[in-house]
């Protein structure tokens, strides 16, 4: 098995105050933190759970609709700093068979300098 250093030269958690429901402000905060503490190229940075919006269950449908734009922002930052960002966002998952209703889900995304690498 390769040593841990072959995966990421550094890893860390990004702590930020999440403004509930304010995607634009939360992205701006992430941008500011990355500019202030320029991460080492190739680093993995883990963001707080539902970092872009916070938990507001009545608004999950609205937040899920914003996820593609947030992923584009994350991809741009990962490319700009040559890093990997892992963070969860609200997403719409298909409903149970027969119901057809989309269900909100907390989905973890991993983005790197080349874009989306995976989600679960």
Beta strands, then each sheet from edge to edge (+ up, - down):
strand 1: 11-14
strand 2: 44-47
strand 3: 84-93
strand 4: 103-112
strand 5: 115-119
sheet 1: 1+ 2+ 3+ 4- 5+
end
